[in-house]
Amino acid sequence: VIHSQSWAGEKEDLEAMQKALNQQILDKPFYPGDKAAVDAYLDEAIKKGVKPIEDKPAGWAPGWTCNNLMYSFNAYRNCMHYYRYHGRYYPY
């Protein structure tokens, strides 16, 4: 005989552990790679007059900076390029 109460407690424990793990991941900022490499790329792009991608990333919100895009190397790099080229962040 399997007791449903033991399974319910195990399920709650697993859900609590998953929530704790998710929070640990969200609390640590994503490292978008070697920032020196991003800076070198941007310096070269600006020197060559390469225009940045003008489209703001999906989900861009008021008050955001490029740091909000650290979940994606390309989104972060493109944002930094836009910022260095225009001297401002994406419009809303």
PDB file of N, CA, C and O in Angstrom:
ATOM      1  N   VAL A   1       0.851  -1.180   0.000  1.00  0.00           N
ATOM      2  CA  VAL A   1       0.000   0.000   0.000  1.00  0.00           C
ATOM      3  C   VAL A   1       0.895   1.240   0.000  1.00  0.00           C
ATOM      4  O   VAL A   1       1.784   1.372   0.841  1.00  0.00           O
ATOM      5  N   ILE A   2       0.658   2.128  -0.929  1.00  0.00           N
ATOM      6  CA  ILE A   2       1.414   3.385  -1.008  1.00  0.00           C
ATOM      7  C   ILE A   2       0.576   4.471  -0.352  1.00  0.00           C
ATOM      8  O   ILE A   2      -0.600   4.654  -0.665  1.00  0.00           O
ATOM      9  N   HIS A   3       1.199   5.166   0.544  1.00  0.00           N
ATOM     10  CA  HIS A   3       0.489   6.237   1.241  1.00  0.00           C
ATOM     11  C   HIS A   3       0.638   7.531   0.460  1.00  0.00           C
ATOM     12  O   HIS A   3       1.755   7.967   0.181  1.00  0.00           O
ATOM     13  N   SER A   4      -0.474   8.140   0.109  1.00  0.00           N
ATOM     14  CA  SER A   4      -0.444   9.367  -0.689  1.00  0.00           C
ATOM     15  C   SER A   4       0.171  10.527   0.086  1.00  0.00           C
ATOM     16  O   SER A   4       0.691  11.467  -0.514  1.00  0.00           O
ATOM     17  N   GLN A   5       0.114  10.466   1.423  1.00  0.00           N
ATOM     18  CA  GLN A   5       0.690  11.554   2.212  1.00  0.00           C
ATOM     19  C   GLN A   5       2.205  11.613   2.043  1.00  0.00           C
ATOM     20  O   GLN A   5       2.773  12.704   1.998  1.00  0.00           O
ATOM     21  N   SER A   6       2.867  10.467   1.950  1.00  0.00           N
ATOM     22  CA  SER A   6       4.322  10.483   1.787  1.00  0.00           C
ATOM     23  C   SER A   6       4.705  11.057   0.426  1.00  0.00           C
ATOM     24  O   SER A   6       5.700  11.771   0.305  1.00  0.00           O
ATOM     25  N   TRP A   7       3.914  10.743  -0.595  1.00  0.00           N
ATOM     26  CA  TRP A   7       4.187  11.301  -1.919  1.00  0.00           C
ATOM     27  C   TRP A   7       3.937  12.802  -1.934  1.00  0.00           C
ATOM     28  O   TRP A   7       4.683  13.553  -2.562  1.00  0.00           O
ATOM     29  N   ALA A   8       2.899  13.236  -1.249  1.00  0.00           N
ATOM     30  CA  ALA A   8       2.587  14.668  -1.208  1.00  0.00           C
ATOM     31  C   ALA A   8       3.718  15.430  -0.537  1.00  0.00           C
ATOM     32  O   ALA A   8       4.106  16.498  -1.009  1.00  0.00           O
ATOM     33  N   GLY A   9       4.247  14.901   0.547  1.00  0.00           N
ATOM     34  CA  GLY A   9       5.356  15.565   1.231  1.00  0.00           C
ATOM     35  C   GLY A   9       6.602  15.611   0.367  1.00  0.00           C
ATOM     36  O   GLY A   9       7.322  16.609   0.359  1.00  0.00           O
ATOM     37  N   GLU A  10       6.856  14.531  -0.359  1.00  0.00           N
ATOM     38  CA  GLU A  10       8.020  14.484  -1.249  1.00  0.00           C
ATOM     39  C   GLU A  10       7.869  15.496  -2.385  1.00  0.00           C
ATOM     40  O   GLU A  10       8.829  16.166  -2.766  1.00  0.00           O
ATOM     41  N   LYS A  11       6.659  15.597  -2.918  1.00  0.00           N
ATOM     42  CA  LYS A  11       6.399  16.552  -3.999  1.00  0.00           C
ATOM     43  C   LYS A  11       6.624  17.978  -3.506  1.00  0.00           C
ATOM     44  O   LYS A  11       7.224  18.792  -4.209  1.00  0.00           O
ATOM     45  N   GLU A  12       6.148  18.280  -2.310  1.00  0.00           N
ATOM     46  CA  GLU A  12       6.343  19.622  -1.747  1.00  0.00           C
ATOM     47  C   GLU A  12       7.821  19.908  -1.514  1.00  0.00           C
ATOM     48  O   GLU A  12       8.293  21.020  -1.753  1.00  0.00           O
ATOM     49  N   ASP A  13       8.550  18.892  -1.044  1.00  0.00           N
ATOM     50  CA  ASP A  13       9.995  19.058  -0.836  1.00  0.00           C
ATOM     51  C   ASP A  13      10.706  19.348  -2.154  1.00  0.00           C
ATOM     52  O   ASP A  13      11.560  20.232  -2.227  1.00  0.00           O
ATOM     53  N   LEU A  14      10.346  18.599  -3.189  1.00  0.00           N
ATOM     54  CA  LEU A  14      10.962  18.815  -4.498  1.00  0.00           C
ATOM     55  C   LEU A  14      10.638  20.200  -5.043  1.00  0.00           C
ATOM     56  O   LEU A  14      11.504  20.864  -5.612  1.00  0.00           O
ATOM     57  N   GLU A  15       9.398  20.637  -4.871  1.00  0.00           N
ATOM     58  CA  GLU A  15       9.011  21.972  -5.328  1.00  0.00           C
ATOM     59  C   GLU A  15       9.776  23.051  -4.568  1.00  0.00           C
ATOM     60  O   GLU A  15      10.212  24.039  -5.160  1.00  0.00           O
ATOM     61  N   ALA A  16       9.940  22.867  -3.265  1.00  0.00           N
ATOM     62  CA  ALA A  16      10.682  23.837  -2.453  1.00  0.00           C
ATOM     63  C   ALA A  16      12.150  23.880  -2.872  1.00  0.00           C
ATOM     64  O   ALA A  16      12.744  24.954  -2.964  1.00  0.00           O
ATOM     65  N   MET A  17      12.730  22.705  -3.125  1.00  0.00           N
ATOM     66  CA  MET A  17      14.127  22.669  -3.568  1.00  0.00           C
ATOM     67  C   MET A  17      14.286  23.338  -4.932  1.00  0.00           C
ATOM     68  O   MET A  17      15.266  24.046  -5.165  1.00  0.00           O
ATOM     69  N   GLN A  18      13.325  23.117  -5.835  1.00  0.00           N
ATOM     70  CA  GLN A  18      13.396  23.730  -7.160  1.00  0.00           C
ATOM     71  C   GLN A  18      13.276  25.244  -7.057  1.00  0.00           C
ATOM     72  O   GLN A  18      13.998  25.971  -7.739  1.00  0.00           O
ATOM     73  N   LYS A  19      12.368  25.725  -6.208  1.00  0.00           N
ATOM     74  CA  LYS A  19      12.228  27.172  -6.010  1.00  0.00           C
ATOM     75  C   LYS A  19      13.513  27.774  -5.460  1.00  0.00           C
ATOM     76  O   LYS A  19      13.937  28.843  -5.898  1.00  0.00           O
ATOM     77  N   ALA A  20      14.132  27.094  -4.502  1.00  0.00           N
ATOM     78  CA  ALA A  20      15.383  27.588  -3.917  1.00  0.00           C
ATOM     79  C   ALA A  20      16.489  27.626  -4.969  1.00  0.00           C
ATOM     80  O   ALA A  20      17.255  28.587  -5.030  1.00  0.00           O
ATOM     81  N   LEU A  21      16.572  26.587  -5.792  1.00  0.00           N
ATOM     82  CA  LEU A  21      17.578  26.554  -6.851  1.00  0.00           C
ATOM     83  C   LEU A  21      17.333  27.666  -7.870  1.00  0.00           C
ATOM     84  O   LEU A  21      18.269  28.350  -8.283  1.00  0.00           O
ATOM     85  N   ASN A  22      16.086  27.842  -8.270  1.00  0.00           N
ATOM     86  CA  ASN A  22      15.748  28.914  -9.209  1.00  0.00           C
ATOM     87  C   ASN A  22      16.157  30.270  -8.653  1.00  0.00           C
ATOM     88  O   ASN A  22      16.700  31.100  -9.381  1.00  0.00           O
ATOM     89  N   GLN A  23      15.901  30.500  -7.375  1.00  0.00           N
ATOM     90  CA  GLN A  23      16.247  31.780  -6.764  1.00  0.00           C
ATOM     91  C   GLN A  23      17.757  31.979  -6.727  1.00  0.00           C
ATOM     92  O   GLN A  23      18.241  33.088  -6.951  1.00  0.00           O
ATOM     93  N   GLN A  24      18.502  30.917  -6.449  1.00  0.00           N
ATOM     94  CA  GLN A  24      19.968  31.020  -6.452  1.00  0.00           C
ATOM     95  C   GLN A  24      20.477  31.423  -7.831  1.00  0.00           C
ATOM     96  O   GLN A  24      21.388  32.242  -7.950  1.00  0.00           O
ATOM     97  N   ILE A  25      19.893  30.850  -8.856  1.00  0.00           N
ATOM     98  CA  ILE A  25      20.300  31.172 -10.229  1.00  0.00           C
ATOM     99  C   ILE A  25      19.964  32.622 -10.548  1.00  0.00           C
ATOM    100  O   ILE A  25      20.784  33.334 -11.126  1.00  0.00           O
ATOM    101  N   LEU A  26      18.768  33.065 -10.176  1.00  0.00           N
ATOM    102  CA  LEU A  26      18.353  34.433 -10.477  1.00  0.00           C
ATOM    103  C   LEU A  26      19.130  35.470  -9.678  1.00  0.00           C
ATOM    104  O   LEU A  26      19.299  36.601 -10.133  1.00  0.00           O
ATOM    105  N   ASP A  27      19.604  35.100  -8.498  1.00  0.00           N
ATOM    106  CA  ASP A  27      20.346  36.041  -7.661  1.00  0.00           C
ATOM    107  C   ASP A  27      21.746  36.326  -8.191  1.00  0.00           C
ATOM    108  O   ASP A  27      22.343  37.345  -7.844  1.00  0.00           O
ATOM    109  N   LYS A  28      22.270  35.446  -9.019  1.00  0.00           N
ATOM    110  CA  LYS A  28      23.614  35.634  -9.569  1.00  0.00           C
ATOM    111  C   LYS A  28      23.490  36.191 -10.982  1.00  0.00           C
ATOM    112  O   LYS A  28      22.839  35.576 -11.826  1.00  0.00           O
ATOM    113  N   PRO A  29      24.097  37.336 -11.258  1.00  0.00           N
ATOM    114  CA  PRO A  29      24.010  37.863 -12.621  1.00  0.00           C
ATOM    115  C   PRO A  29      24.751  36.960 -13.602  1.00  0.00           C
ATOM    116  O   PRO A  29      25.795  36.388 -13.287  1.00  0.00           O
ATOM    117  N   PHE A  30      24.197  36.854 -14.763  1.00  0.00           N
ATOM    118  CA  PHE A  30      24.841  36.070 -15.813  1.00  0.00           C
ATOM    119  C   PHE A  30      26.070  36.812 -16.302  1.00  0.00           C
ATOM    120  O   PHE A  30      26.017  38.022 -16.522  1.00  0.00           O
ATOM    121  N   TYR A  31      27.153  36.118 -16.470  1.00  0.00           N
ATOM    122  CA  TYR A  31      28.375  36.725 -16.974  1.00  0.00           C
ATOM    123  C   TYR A  31      28.382  36.565 -18.489  1.00  0.00           C
ATOM    124  O   TYR A  31      28.481  35.444 -18.987  1.00  0.00           O
ATOM    125  N   PRO A  32      28.279  37.661 -19.226  1.00  0.00           N
ATOM    126  CA  PRO A  32      28.129  37.559 -20.682  1.00  0.00           C
ATOM    127  C   PRO A  32      29.414  37.241 -21.426  1.00  0.00           C
ATOM    128  O   PRO A  32      29.509  37.471 -22.632  1.00  0.00           O
ATOM    129  N   GLY A  33      30.378  36.727 -20.735  1.00  0.00           N
ATOM    130  CA  GLY A  33      31.643  36.428 -21.391  1.00  0.00           C
ATOM    131  C   GLY A  33      32.715  37.408 -20.953  1.00  0.00           C
ATOM    132  O   GLY A  33      32.544  38.141 -19.979  1.00  0.00           O
ATOM    133  N   ASP A  34      33.764  37.411 -21.645  1.00  0.00           N
ATOM    134  CA  ASP A  34      34.900  38.258 -21.330  1.00  0.00           C
ATOM    135  C   ASP A  34      34.569  39.707 -21.681  1.00  0.00           C
ATOM    136  O   ASP A  34      34.490  40.057 -22.858  1.00  0.00           O
ATOM    137  N   LYS A  35      34.376  40.549 -20.666  1.00  0.00           N
ATOM    138  CA  LYS A  35      34.021  41.944 -20.926  1.00  0.00           C
ATOM    139  C   LYS A  35      35.132  42.670 -21.675  1.00  0.00           C
ATOM    140  O   LYS A  35      34.861  43.610 -22.421  1.00  0.00           O
ATOM    141  N   ALA A  36      36.365  42.251 -21.487  1.00  0.00           N
ATOM    142  CA  ALA A  36      37.470  42.849 -22.242  1.00  0.00           C
ATOM    143  C   ALA A  36      37.299  42.560 -23.732  1.00  0.00           C
ATOM    144  O   ALA A  36      37.599  43.409 -24.571  1.00  0.00           O
ATOM    145  N   ALA A  37      36.817  41.360 -24.057  1.00  0.00           N
ATOM    146  CA  ALA A  37      36.574  41.013 -25.459  1.00  0.00           C
ATOM    147  C   ALA A  37      35.427  41.847 -26.024  1.00  0.00           C
ATOM    148  O   ALA A  37      35.484  42.283 -27.174  1.00  0.00           O
ATOM    149  N   VAL A  38      34.386  42.069 -25.223  1.00  0.00           N
ATOM    150  CA  VAL A  38      33.269  42.915 -25.660  1.00  0.00           C
ATOM    151  C   VAL A  38      33.778  44.331 -25.893  1.00  0.00           C
ATOM    152  O   VAL A  38      33.459  44.943 -26.912  1.00  0.00           O
ATOM    153  N   ASP A  39      34.568  44.858 -24.957  1.00  0.00           N
ATOM    154  CA  ASP A  39      35.115  46.209 -25.107  1.00  0.00           C
ATOM    155  C   ASP A  39      35.989  46.319 -26.352  1.00  0.00           C
ATOM    156  O   ASP A  39      35.908  47.309 -27.080  1.00  0.00           O
ATOM    157  N   ALA A  40      36.820  45.316 -26.601  1.00  0.00           N
ATOM    158  CA  ALA A  40      37.682  45.330 -27.788  1.00  0.00           C
ATOM    159  C   ALA A  40      36.837  45.311 -29.060  1.00  0.00           C
ATOM    160  O   ALA A  40      37.132  46.030 -30.015  1.00  0.00           O
ATOM    161  N   TYR A  41      35.786  44.490 -29.072  1.00  0.00           N
ATOM    162  CA  TYR A  41      34.880  44.438 -30.220  1.00  0.00           C
ATOM    163  C   TYR A  41      34.235  45.804 -30.444  1.00  0.00           C
ATOM    164  O   TYR A  41      34.171  46.289 -31.574  1.00  0.00           O
ATOM    165  N   LEU A  42      33.760  46.420 -29.365  1.00  0.00           N
ATOM    166  CA  LEU A  42      33.087  47.711 -29.480  1.00  0.00           C
ATOM    167  C   LEU A  42      34.051  48.804 -29.926  1.00  0.00           C
ATOM    168  O   LEU A  42      33.701  49.629 -30.769  1.00  0.00           O
ATOM    169  N   ASP A  43      35.250  48.818 -29.376  1.00  0.00           N
ATOM    170  CA  ASP A  43      36.245  49.811 -29.790  1.00  0.00           C
ATOM    171  C   ASP A  43      36.516  49.703 -31.286  1.00  0.00           C
ATOM    172  O   ASP A  43      36.581  50.713 -31.986  1.00  0.00           O
ATOM    173  N   GLU A  44      36.672  48.491 -31.767  1.00  0.00           N
ATOM    174  CA  GLU A  44      36.942  48.267 -33.189  1.00  0.00           C
ATOM    175  C   GLU A  44      35.740  48.667 -34.046  1.00  0.00           C
ATOM    176  O   GLU A  44      35.905  49.290 -35.095  1.00  0.00           O
ATOM    177  N   ALA A  45      34.538  48.312 -33.603  1.00  0.00           N
ATOM    178  CA  ALA A  45      33.326  48.650 -34.358  1.00  0.00           C
ATOM    179  C   ALA A  45      33.145  50.162 -34.445  1.00  0.00           C
ATOM    180  O   ALA A  45      32.809  50.685 -35.507  1.00  0.00           O
ATOM    181  N   ILE A  46      33.364  50.861 -33.344  1.00  0.00           N
ATOM    182  CA  ILE A  46      33.225  52.321 -33.335  1.00  0.00           C
ATOM    183  C   ILE A  46      34.298  52.940 -34.228  1.00  0.00           C
ATOM    184  O   ILE A  46      34.014  53.860 -34.995  1.00  0.00           O
ATOM    185  N   LYS A  47      35.514  52.443 -34.132  1.00  0.00           N
ATOM    186  CA  LYS A  47      36.618  52.974 -34.941  1.00  0.00           C
ATOM    187  C   LYS A  47      36.322  52.806 -36.435  1.00  0.00           C
ATOM    188  O   LYS A  47      36.656  53.676 -37.240  1.00  0.00           O
ATOM    189  N   LYS A  48      35.697  51.685 -36.800  1.00  0.00           N
ATOM    190  CA  LYS A  48      35.379  51.419 -38.204  1.00  0.00           C
ATOM    191  C   LYS A  48      34.073  52.078 -38.643  1.00  0.00           C
ATOM    192  O   LYS A  48      33.721  52.033 -39.821  1.00  0.00           O
ATOM    193  N   GLY A  49      33.352  52.690 -37.700  1.00  0.00           N
ATOM    194  CA  GLY A  49      32.093  53.343 -38.038  1.00  0.00           C
ATOM    195  C   GLY A  49      30.947  52.380 -38.264  1.00  0.00           C
ATOM    196  O   GLY A  49      29.977  52.723 -38.939  1.00  0.00           O
ATOM    197  N   VAL A  50      31.039  51.187 -37.713  1.00  0.00           N
ATOM    198  CA  VAL A  50      29.970  50.195 -37.859  1.00  0.00           C
ATOM    199  C   VAL A  50      28.765  50.650 -37.046  1.00  0.00           C
ATOM    200  O   VAL A  50      28.873  50.919 -35.850  1.00  0.00           O
ATOM    201  N   LYS A  51      27.620  50.733 -37.707  1.00  0.00           N
ATOM    202  CA  LYS A  51      26.402  51.142 -37.013  1.00  0.00           C
ATOM    203  C   LYS A  51      25.840  49.963 -36.224  1.00  0.00           C
ATOM    204  O   LYS A  51      25.895  48.821 -36.681  1.00  0.00           O
ATOM    205  N   PRO A  52      25.304  50.240 -35.045  1.00  0.00           N
ATOM    206  CA  PRO A  52      24.718  49.155 -34.248  1.00  0.00           C
ATOM    207  C   PRO A  52      23.361  48.734 -34.792  1.00  0.00           C
ATOM    208  O   PRO A  52      22.740  49.448 -35.579  1.00  0.00           O
ATOM    209  N   ILE A  53      22.921  47.581 -34.365  1.00  0.00           N
ATOM    210  CA  ILE A  53      21.560  47.134 -34.671  1.00  0.00           C
ATOM    211  C   ILE A  53      20.610  48.088 -33.961  1.00  0.00           C
ATOM    212  O   ILE A  53      20.722  48.300 -32.754  1.00  0.00           O
ATOM    213  N   GLU A  54      19.683  48.659 -34.704  1.00  0.00           N
ATOM    214  CA  GLU A  54      18.802  49.688 -34.144  1.00  0.00           C
ATOM    215  C   GLU A  54      17.590  49.112 -33.418  1.00  0.00           C
ATOM    216  O   GLU A  54      16.976  49.797 -32.600  1.00  0.00           O
ATOM    217  N   ASP A  55      17.241  47.865 -33.709  1.00  0.00           N
ATOM    218  CA  ASP A  55      16.064  47.269 -33.070  1.00  0.00           C
ATOM    219  C   ASP A  55      16.369  46.944 -31.616  1.00  0.00           C
ATOM    220  O   ASP A  55      17.353  46.271 -31.307  1.00  0.00           O
ATOM    221  N   LYS A  56      15.513  47.431 -30.736  1.00  0.00           N
ATOM    222  CA  LYS A  56      15.694  47.089 -29.321  1.00  0.00           C
ATOM    223  C   LYS A  56      15.316  45.624 -29.113  1.00  0.00           C
ATOM    224  O   LYS A  56      14.493  45.080 -29.849  1.00  0.00           O
ATOM    225  N   PRO A  57      15.915  44.995 -28.120  1.00  0.00           N
ATOM    226  CA  PRO A  57      15.607  43.584 -27.881  1.00  0.00           C
ATOM    227  C   PRO A  57      14.179  43.386 -27.382  1.00  0.00           C
ATOM    228  O   PRO A  57      13.579  44.289 -26.800  1.00  0.00           O
ATOM    229  N   ALA A  58      13.659  42.212 -27.615  1.00  0.00           N
ATOM    230  CA  ALA A  58      12.310  41.882 -27.151  1.00  0.00           C
ATOM    231  C   ALA A  58      12.237  42.058 -25.640  1.00  0.00           C
ATOM    232  O   ALA A  58      13.131  41.629 -24.912  1.00  0.00           O
ATOM    233  N   GLY A  59      11.181  42.683 -25.184  1.00  0.00           N
ATOM    234  CA  GLY A  59      10.981  42.859 -23.752  1.00  0.00           C
ATOM    235  C   GLY A  59      11.660  44.078 -23.162  1.00  0.00           C
ATOM    236  O   GLY A  59      11.606  44.280 -21.949  1.00  0.00           O
ATOM    237  N   TRP A  60      12.305  44.905 -23.992  1.00  0.00           N
ATOM    238  CA  TRP A  60      12.986  46.097 -23.480  1.00  0.00           C
ATOM    239  C   TRP A  60      11.978  46.949 -22.719  1.00  0.00           C
ATOM    240  O   TRP A  60      10.886  47.221 -23.217  1.00  0.00           O
ATOM    241  N   ALA A  61      12.345  47.367 -21.515  1.00  0.00           N
ATOM    242  CA  ALA A  61      11.406  48.069 -20.638  1.00  0.00           C
ATOM    243  C   ALA A  61      11.986  49.400 -20.170  1.00  0.00           C
ATOM    244  O   ALA A  61      13.206  49.560 -20.119  1.00  0.00           O
ATOM    245  N   PRO A  62      11.125  50.354 -19.829  1.00  0.00           N
ATOM    246  CA  PRO A  62      11.596  51.638 -19.305  1.00  0.00           C
ATOM    247  C   PRO A  62      12.496  51.443 -18.092  1.00  0.00           C
ATOM    248  O   PRO A  62      12.201  50.638 -17.209  1.00  0.00           O
ATOM    249  N   GLY A  63      13.592  52.186 -18.058  1.00  0.00           N
ATOM    250  CA  GLY A  63      14.514  52.122 -16.937  1.00  0.00           C
ATOM    251  C   GLY A  63      15.591  51.057 -17.062  1.00  0.00           C
ATOM    252  O   GLY A  63      16.481  50.973 -16.216  1.00  0.00           O
ATOM    253  N   TRP A  64      15.521  50.248 -18.101  1.00  0.00           N
ATOM    254  CA  TRP A  64      16.516  49.198 -18.283  1.00  0.00           C
ATOM    255  C   TRP A  64      17.834  49.763 -18.774  1.00  0.00           C
ATOM    256  O   TRP A  64      17.878  50.825 -19.396  1.00  0.00           O
ATOM    257  N   THR A  65      18.907  49.042 -18.488  1.00  0.00           N
ATOM    258  CA  THR A  65      20.229  49.312 -19.036  1.00  0.00           C
ATOM    259  C   THR A  65      20.718  48.020 -19.682  1.00  0.00           C
ATOM    260  O   THR A  65      20.019  47.006 -19.668  1.00  0.00           O
ATOM    261  N   CYS A  66      21.896  48.063 -20.237  1.00  0.00           N
ATOM    262  CA  CYS A  66      22.451  46.850 -20.862  1.00  0.00           C
ATOM    263  C   CYS A  66      22.637  45.733 -19.845  1.00  0.00           C
ATOM    264  O   CYS A  66      22.623  44.557 -20.209  1.00  0.00           O
ATOM    265  N   ASN A  67      22.810  46.085 -18.581  1.00  0.00           N
ATOM    266  CA  ASN A  67      22.971  45.053 -17.549  1.00  0.00           C
ATOM    267  C   ASN A  67      21.739  44.168 -17.424  1.00  0.00           C
ATOM    268  O   ASN A  67      21.842  43.030 -16.966  1.00  0.00           O
ATOM    269  N   ASN A  68      20.574  44.673 -17.824  1.00  0.00           N
ATOM    270  CA  ASN A  68      19.369  43.853 -17.795  1.00  0.00           C
ATOM    271  C   ASN A  68      19.382  42.781 -18.880  1.00  0.00           C
ATOM    272  O   ASN A  68      18.540  41.883 -18.875  1.00  0.00           O
ATOM    273  N   LEU A  69      20.322  42.870 -19.800  1.00  0.00           N
ATOM    274  CA  LEU A  69      20.390  41.924 -20.915  1.00  0.00           C
ATOM    275  C   LEU A  69      21.515  40.917 -20.751  1.00  0.00           C
ATOM    276  O   LEU A  69      21.925  40.279 -21.721  1.00  0.00           O
ATOM    277  N   MET A  70      22.010  40.770 -19.543  1.00  0.00           N
ATOM    278  CA  MET A  70      23.156  39.896 -19.332  1.00  0.00           C
ATOM    279  C   MET A  70      22.818  38.413 -19.454  1.00  0.00           C
ATOM    280  O   MET A  70      23.685  37.561 -19.262  1.00  0.00           O
ATOM    281  N   TYR A  71      21.575  38.107 -19.771  1.00  0.00           N
ATOM    282  CA  TYR A  71      21.188  36.715 -20.002  1.00  0.00           C
ATOM    283  C   TYR A  71      21.632  36.254 -21.392  1.00  0.00           C
ATOM    284  O   TYR A  71      21.625  35.059 -21.689  1.00  0.00           O
ATOM    285  N   SER A  72      22.016  37.206 -22.236  1.00  0.00           N
ATOM    286  CA  SER A  72      22.382  36.875 -23.615  1.00  0.00           C
ATOM    287  C   SER A  72      23.609  37.671 -24.033  1.00  0.00           C
ATOM    288  O   SER A  72      23.604  38.901 -23.984  1.00  0.00           O
ATOM    289  N   PHE A  73      24.652  36.975 -24.439  1.00  0.00           N
ATOM    290  CA  PHE A  73      25.871  37.656 -24.874  1.00  0.00           C
ATOM    291  C   PHE A  73      25.578  38.614 -26.020  1.00  0.00           C
ATOM    292  O   PHE A  73      26.012  39.765 -25.989  1.00  0.00           O
ATOM    293  N   ASN A  74      24.842  38.148 -27.040  1.00  0.00           N
ATOM    294  CA  ASN A  74      24.571  38.989 -28.209  1.00  0.00           C
ATOM    295  C   ASN A  74      23.712  40.194 -27.856  1.00  0.00           C
ATOM    296  O   ASN A  74      23.982  41.300 -28.325  1.00  0.00           O
ATOM    297  N   ALA A  75      22.687  40.002 -27.040  1.00  0.00           N
ATOM    298  CA  ALA A  75      21.831  41.124 -26.647  1.00  0.00           C
ATOM    299  C   ALA A  75      22.633  42.151 -25.855  1.00  0.00           C
ATOM    300  O   ALA A  75      22.482  43.354 -26.065  1.00  0.00           O
ATOM    301  N   TYR A  76      23.481  41.684 -24.949  1.00  0.00           N
ATOM    302  CA  TYR A  76      24.321  42.578 -24.150  1.00  0.00           C
ATOM    303  C   TYR A  76      25.300  43.336 -25.045  1.00  0.00           C
ATOM    304  O   TYR A  76      25.419  44.557 -24.943  1.00  0.00           O
ATOM    305  N   ARG A  77      25.998  42.614 -25.918  1.00  0.00           N
ATOM    306  CA  ARG A  77      26.971  43.247 -26.818  1.00  0.00           C
ATOM    307  C   ARG A  77      26.292  44.269 -27.722  1.00  0.00           C
ATOM    308  O   ARG A  77      26.812  45.370 -27.905  1.00  0.00           O
ATOM    309  N   ASN A  78      25.132  43.919 -28.294  1.00  0.00           N
ATOM    310  CA  ASN A  78      24.424  44.838 -29.179  1.00  0.00           C
ATOM    311  C   ASN A  78      23.955  46.080 -28.435  1.00  0.00           C
ATOM    312  O   ASN A  78      24.005  47.187 -28.971  1.00  0.00           O
ATOM    313  N   CYS A  79      23.503  45.898 -27.210  1.00  0.00           N
ATOM    314  CA  CYS A  79      23.068  47.033 -26.393  1.00  0.00           C
ATOM    315  C   CYS A  79      24.245  47.957 -26.097  1.00  0.00           C
ATOM    316  O   CYS A  79      24.125  49.178 -26.205  1.00  0.00           O
ATOM    317  N   MET A  80      25.372  47.376 -25.727  1.00  0.00           N
ATOM    318  CA  MET A  80      26.555  48.188 -25.441  1.00  0.00           C
ATOM    319  C   MET A  80      27.019  48.934 -26.691  1.00  0.00           C
ATOM    320  O   MET A  80      27.455  50.082 -26.606  1.00  0.00           O
ATOM    321  N   HIS A  81      26.927  48.288 -27.840  1.00  0.00           N
ATOM    322  CA  HIS A  81      27.290  48.941 -29.099  1.00  0.00           C
ATOM    323  C   HIS A  81      26.354  50.120 -29.350  1.00  0.00           C
ATOM    324  O   HIS A  81      26.810  51.214 -29.680  1.00  0.00           O
ATOM    325  N   TYR A  82      25.054  49.904 -29.197  1.00  0.00           N
ATOM    326  CA  TYR A  82      24.067  50.970 -29.381  1.00  0.00           C
ATOM    327  C   TYR A  82      24.360  52.124 -28.428  1.00  0.00           C
ATOM    328  O   TYR A  82      24.343  53.289 -28.825  1.00  0.00           O
ATOM    329  N   TYR A  83      24.627  51.791 -27.170  1.00  0.00           N
ATOM    330  CA  TYR A  83      24.877  52.818 -26.155  1.00  0.00           C
ATOM    331  C   TYR A  83      26.135  53.628 -26.487  1.00  0.00           C
ATOM    332  O   TYR A  83      26.125  54.855 -26.395  1.00  0.00           O
ATOM    333  N   ARG A  84      27.189  52.958 -26.863  1.00  0.00           N
ATOM    334  CA  ARG A  84      28.431  53.678 -27.193  1.00  0.00           C
ATOM    335  C   ARG A  84      28.280  54.518 -28.453  1.00  0.00           C
ATOM    336  O   ARG A  84      28.845  55.608 -28.545  1.00  0.00           O
ATOM    337  N   TYR A  85      27.537  54.026 -29.404  1.00  0.00           N
ATOM    338  CA  TYR A  85      27.364  54.733 -30.675  1.00  0.00           C
ATOM    339  C   TYR A  85      26.476  55.963 -30.505  1.00  0.00           C
ATOM    340  O   TYR A  85      26.808  57.044 -30.992  1.00  0.00           O
ATOM    341  N   HIS A  86      25.343  55.797 -29.810  1.00  0.00           N
ATOM    342  CA  HIS A  86      24.360  56.875 -29.682  1.00  0.00           C
ATOM    343  C   HIS A  86      24.491  57.675 -28.388  1.00  0.00           C
ATOM    344  O   HIS A  86      23.972  58.788 -28.293  1.00  0.00           O
ATOM    345  N   GLY A  87      25.179  57.117 -27.393  1.00  0.00           N
ATOM    346  CA  GLY A  87      25.303  57.800 -26.109  1.00  0.00           C
ATOM    347  C   GLY A  87      24.047  57.722 -25.263  1.00  0.00           C
ATOM    348  O   GLY A  87      23.882  58.503 -24.325  1.00  0.00           O
ATOM    349  N   ARG A  88      23.170  56.801 -25.577  1.00  0.00           N
ATOM    350  CA  ARG A  88      21.923  56.596 -24.827  1.00  0.00           C
ATOM    351  C   ARG A  88      21.475  55.158 -25.029  1.00  0.00           C
ATOM    352  O   ARG A  88      21.964  54.448 -25.908  1.00  0.00           O
ATOM    353  N   TYR A  89      20.528  54.749 -24.189  1.00  0.00           N
ATOM    354  CA  TYR A  89      19.965  53.411 -24.330  1.00  0.00           C
ATOM    355  C   TYR A  89      18.827  53.437 -25.340  1.00  0.00           C
ATOM    356  O   TYR A  89      18.438  54.497 -25.830  1.00  0.00           O
ATOM    357  N   TYR A  90      18.306  52.270 -25.641  1.00  0.00           N
ATOM    358  CA  TYR A  90      17.214  52.167 -26.604  1.00  0.00           C
ATOM    359  C   TYR A  90      16.015  52.997 -26.151  1.00  0.00           C
ATOM    360  O   TYR A  90      15.765  53.123 -24.953  1.00  0.00           O
ATOM    361  N   PRO A  91      15.265  53.569 -27.114  1.00  0.00           N
ATOM    362  CA  PRO A  91      14.017  54.247 -26.736  1.00  0.00           C
ATOM    363  C   PRO A  91      12.961  53.206 -26.358  1.00  0.00           C
ATOM    364  O   PRO A  91      13.141  52.009 -26.583  1.00  0.00           O
ATOM    365  N   TYR A  92      11.871  53.678 -25.787  1.00  0.00           N
ATOM    366  CA  TYR A  92      10.836  52.748 -25.317  1.00  0.00           C
ATOM    367  C   TYR A  92       9.773  52.539 -26.337  1.00  0.00           C
ATOM    368  O   TYR A  92       8.829  51.786 -26.099  1.00  0.00           O
TER     369      TYR A  92
END
